[in-house]
Amino acid sequence: MTEMTPATQSRAVASTDAQHQANAMQSADEQVFVTVYVADQLFGLAVERVQDILIPEKVARIPLAPPEVAGSINLRGRIVTVIDVRTRLGLPPKKSKGNIMCVTVEQGQELYSLQVDSVGNVQSLPVSRIEPNPSTLDPRWRGISSGVVRLEGELMVVLDIDAFLDFGN
């Protein structure tokens, strides 16, 4: 595993600054999300769960790991497990091999970096706009979603990070 480059570290620090700004803007009636895309589907992650947004230099493979575990990275001295969101959701692998974007979240005492296709922006939405999952949503997706939000021209699936990272342990 390799250390992050200064450029990668600055992007990670910048994302943490954005998180603090978003937390300051959040009210009890609003939820702030970091948006990401996976296979052209928009997902929202609660900003308070996001630790970093980064482009890892190298992801080290982990022998005998489950298919959704892409490997691990070293993030400021901590070993972080990288989860391939496409594989976890049962989607085909990404065709182009460009930069890998990761959104790092914490669950318990562990850090996980969710490998996504791209990162969108920080979006503040009234909690009242979060609707229950539609019955037509794939059952695998319903199990990791805490609802959906209709936005202009697209549907944002609200990712339940705890359910997503529950590997049945």
C-alpha positions as a Markdown table, in Angstrom:
| # | Residue | x | y | z |
|---|---|---|---|---|
| 1 | Met | 0.0 | 0.0 | 0.0 |
| 2 | Thr | 1.2 | 3.5 | -0.7 |
| 3 | Glu | 0.8 | 6.7 | 1.1 |
| 4 | Met | -1.5 | 9.4 | -0.4 |
| 5 | Thr | 0.2 | 12.0 | -2.5 |
| 6 | Pro | 0.1 | 15.7 | -1.3 |
| 7 | Ala | -2.5 | 16.4 | -4.1 |
| 8 | Thr | -4.7 | 13.5 | -2.9 |
| 9 | Gln | -4.4 | 14.6 | 0.7 |
| 10 | Ser | -5.4 | 18.1 | -0.2 |
| 11 | Arg | -8.5 | 16.8 | -2.0 |
| 12 | Ala | -9.3 | 14.7 | 1.1 |
| 13 | Val | -8.8 | 17.7 | 3.4 |
| 14 | Ala | -11.0 | 19.9 | 1.1 |
| 15 | Ser | -13.8 | 17.4 | 1.3 |
| 16 | Thr | -13.6 | 17.4 | 5.1 |
| 17 | Asp | -13.9 | 21.2 | 5.1 |
| 18 | Ala | -17.0 | 20.9 | 2.9 |
| 19 | Gln | -18.4 | 18.4 | 5.4 |
| 20 | His | -18.0 | 20.9 | 8.2 |
| 21 | Gln | -19.6 | 23.7 | 6.2 |
| 22 | Ala | -22.5 | 21.4 | 5.3 |
| 23 | Asn | -23.0 | 20.4 | 9.0 |
| 24 | Ala | -23.1 | 24.0 | 10.0 |
| 25 | Met | -25.9 | 24.7 | 7.4 |
| 26 | Gln | -28.0 | 21.6 | 8.4 |
| 27 | Ser | -31.1 | 22.2 | 10.4 |
| 28 | Ala | -33.4 | 19.7 | 12.1 |
| 29 | Asp | -35.8 | 19.7 | 9.1 |
| 30 | Glu | -33.1 | 19.2 | 6.5 |
| 31 | Gln | -30.7 | 16.4 | 5.6 |
| 32 | Val | -27.4 | 17.1 | 3.8 |
| 33 | Phe | -26.1 | 14.5 | 1.4 |
| 34 | Val | -22.9 | 13.9 | -0.5 |
| 35 | Thr | -24.1 | 12.7 | -3.9 |
| 36 | Val | -22.3 | 10.0 | -5.9 |
| 37 | Tyr | -23.0 | 8.2 | -9.1 |
| 38 | Val | -22.7 | 4.5 | -9.7 |
| 39 | Ala | -23.7 | 3.2 | -13.1 |
| 40 | Asp | -25.5 | 6.4 | -13.9 |
| 41 | Gln | -27.6 | 6.0 | -10.7 |
| 42 | Leu | -27.5 | 8.9 | -8.2 |
| 43 | Phe | -27.0 | 8.0 | -4.6 |
| 44 | Gly | -27.1 | 10.2 | -1.5 |
| 45 | Leu | -24.8 | 9.6 | 1.5 |
| 46 | Ala | -25.5 | 11.4 | 4.8 |
| 47 | Val | -22.8 | 14.0 | 5.0 |
| 48 | Glu | -22.2 | 13.4 | 8.7 |
| 49 | Arg | -21.0 | 9.8 | 7.8 |
| 50 | Val | -18.5 | 11.0 | 5.1 |
| 51 | Gln | -14.9 | 11.2 | 6.4 |
| 52 | Asp | -13.0 | 11.9 | 3.1 |
| 53 | Ile | -13.4 | 12.0 | -0.6 |
| 54 | Leu | -10.3 | 10.8 | -2.4 |
| 55 | Ile | -8.6 | 9.3 | -5.5 |
| 56 | Pro | -6.4 | 6.6 | -4.1 |
| 57 | Glu | -3.0 | 6.1 | -5.8 |
| 58 | Lys | -3.1 | 2.3 | -5.4 |
| 59 | Val | -5.5 | -0.2 | -4.0 |
| 60 | Ala | -3.8 | -3.3 | -2.6 |
| 61 | Arg | -5.6 | -6.5 | -3.3 |
| 62 | Ile | -6.6 | -8.7 | -0.3 |
| 63 | Pro | -6.3 | -12.4 | -0.9 |
| 64 | Leu | -9.4 | -14.5 | -0.4 |
| 65 | Ala | -11.6 | -11.4 | 0.2 |
| 66 | Pro | -15.2 | -11.4 | -0.9 |
| 67 | Pro | -15.8 | -10.1 | -4.5 |
| 68 | Glu | -17.1 | -6.7 | -3.3 |
| 69 | Val | -13.9 | -6.0 | -1.4 |
| 70 | Ala | -11.7 | -4.3 | -4.0 |
| 71 | Gly | -8.7 | -4.2 | -1.6 |
| 72 | Ser | -7.3 | -1.8 | 1.0 |
| 73 | Ile | -5.6 | 1.6 | 1.1 |
| 74 | Asn | -3.5 | 3.4 | 3.6 |
| 75 | Leu | -5.2 | 6.7 | 4.6 |
| 76 | Arg | -3.0 | 8.7 | 6.9 |
| 77 | Gly | -1.6 | 5.6 | 8.7 |
| 78 | Arg | -5.0 | 3.8 | 8.9 |
| 79 | Ile | -5.8 | 0.7 | 6.8 |
| 80 | Val | -9.1 | 1.3 | 5.0 |
| 81 | Thr | -11.1 | -1.4 | 3.3 |
| 82 | Val | -12.2 | -0.4 | -0.2 |
| 83 | Ile | -15.7 | -1.7 | -1.2 |
| 84 | Asp | -16.6 | -1.8 | -4.9 |
| 85 | Val | -20.1 | -0.4 | -4.8 |
| 86 | Arg | -20.9 | -1.8 | -8.3 |
| 87 | Thr | -20.1 | -5.3 | -7.3 |
| 88 | Arg | -22.0 | -4.9 | -4.0 |
| 89 | Leu | -25.1 | -3.8 | -5.9 |
| 90 | Gly | -24.9 | -6.6 | -8.5 |
| 91 | Leu | -23.9 | -4.2 | -11.3 |
| 92 | Pro | -21.5 | -5.0 | -14.1 |
| 93 | Pro | -17.9 | -3.7 | -13.7 |
| 94 | Lys | -17.0 | -0.2 | -15.0 |
| 95 | Lys | -15.9 | -0.3 | -18.6 |
| 96 | Ser | -13.3 | 2.5 | -18.5 |
| 97 | Lys | -10.3 | 2.2 | -16.2 |
| 98 | Gly | -10.0 | 5.9 | -15.3 |
| 99 | Asn | -9.3 | 7.2 | -11.8 |
| 100 | Ile | -11.0 | 5.4 | -9.0 |
| 101 | Met | -13.1 | 7.7 | -6.8 |
| 102 | Cys | -13.7 | 6.8 | -3.2 |
| 103 | Val | -15.9 | 8.2 | -0.5 |
| 104 | Thr | -14.6 | 7.1 | 2.9 |
| 105 | Val | -17.1 | 6.5 | 5.7 |
| 106 | Glu | -16.8 | 5.2 | 9.3 |
| 107 | Gln | -18.8 | 2.3 | 10.7 |
| 108 | Gly | -18.0 | 1.6 | 14.3 |
| 109 | Gln | -14.3 | 1.8 | 14.7 |
| 110 | Glu | -13.6 | 0.8 | 11.0 |
| 111 | Leu | -13.1 | 2.9 | 8.0 |
| 112 | Tyr | -14.4 | 1.9 | 4.6 |
| 113 | Ser | -13.9 | 3.6 | 1.3 |
| 114 | Leu | -16.8 | 3.2 | -1.1 |
| 115 | Gln | -15.5 | 3.0 | -4.7 |
| 116 | Val | -17.9 | 4.9 | -6.9 |
| 117 | Asp | -17.9 | 6.1 | -10.5 |
| 118 | Ser | -18.0 | 9.8 | -9.7 |
| 119 | Val | -18.8 | 12.2 | -6.9 |
| 120 | Gly | -21.4 | 14.9 | -7.4 |
| 121 | Asn | -22.0 | 17.7 | -4.9 |
| 122 | Val | -23.3 | 18.4 | -1.4 |
| 123 | Gln | -27.0 | 18.7 | -1.5 |
| 124 | Ser | -29.3 | 19.9 | 1.3 |
| 125 | Leu | -32.9 | 18.7 | 1.1 |
| 126 | Pro | -35.9 | 18.9 | 3.4 |
| 127 | Val | -36.4 | 15.6 | 5.2 |
| 128 | Ser | -40.1 | 15.6 | 4.0 |
| 129 | Arg | -38.8 | 15.0 | 0.4 |
| 130 | Ile | -37.4 | 11.6 | 1.3 |
| 131 | Glu | -40.0 | 9.1 | 0.2 |
| 132 | Pro | -40.3 | 5.3 | 1.0 |
| 133 | Asn | -38.6 | 3.0 | -1.4 |
| 134 | Pro | -40.8 | 2.2 | -4.4 |
| 135 | Ser | -41.9 | -1.5 | -4.7 |
| 136 | Thr | -40.3 | -1.6 | -8.1 |
| 137 | Leu | -36.8 | -1.0 | -6.6 |
| 138 | Asp | -34.6 | -4.1 | -6.8 |
| 139 | Pro | -34.9 | -6.0 | -3.5 |
| 140 | Arg | -31.1 | -5.9 | -3.1 |
| 141 | Trp | -31.2 | -2.1 | -3.4 |
| 142 | Arg | -34.3 | -1.8 | -1.1 |
| 143 | Gly | -32.3 | -3.5 | 1.6 |
| 144 | Ile | -29.6 | -0.8 | 1.5 |
| 145 | Ser | -31.8 | 2.2 | 0.9 |
| 146 | Ser | -33.5 | 4.3 | 3.5 |
| 147 | Gly | -35.7 | 6.0 | 0.8 |
| 148 | Val | -35.6 | 7.9 | -2.4 |
| 149 | Val | -35.8 | 11.6 | -3.4 |
| 150 | Arg | -37.2 | 12.8 | -6.6 |
| 151 | Leu | -35.0 | 15.5 | -8.1 |
| 152 | Glu | -35.2 | 17.4 | -11.3 |
| 153 | Gly | -34.7 | 14.7 | -14.0 |
| 154 | Glu | -33.5 | 11.9 | -11.7 |
| 155 | Leu | -34.1 | 9.8 | -8.7 |
| 156 | Met | -31.7 | 9.8 | -5.8 |
| 157 | Val | -31.4 | 6.6 | -3.7 |
| 158 | Val | -30.6 | 7.4 | -0.1 |
| 159 | Leu | -27.9 | 4.9 | 0.9 |
| 160 | Asp | -28.2 | 3.4 | 4.3 |
| 161 | Ile | -24.5 | 3.1 | 5.0 |
| 162 | Asp | -24.9 | 0.6 | 8.0 |
| 163 | Ala | -27.1 | -1.7 | 5.9 |
| 164 | Phe | -24.8 | -1.4 | 2.9 |
| 165 | Leu | -21.8 | -2.4 | 5.0 |
| 166 | Asp | -23.5 | -5.2 | 6.8 |
| 167 | Phe | -21.8 | -8.3 | 5.5 |
| 168 | Gly | -23.8 | -10.7 | 7.7 |
| 169 | Asn | -21.0 | -11.0 | 10.3 |
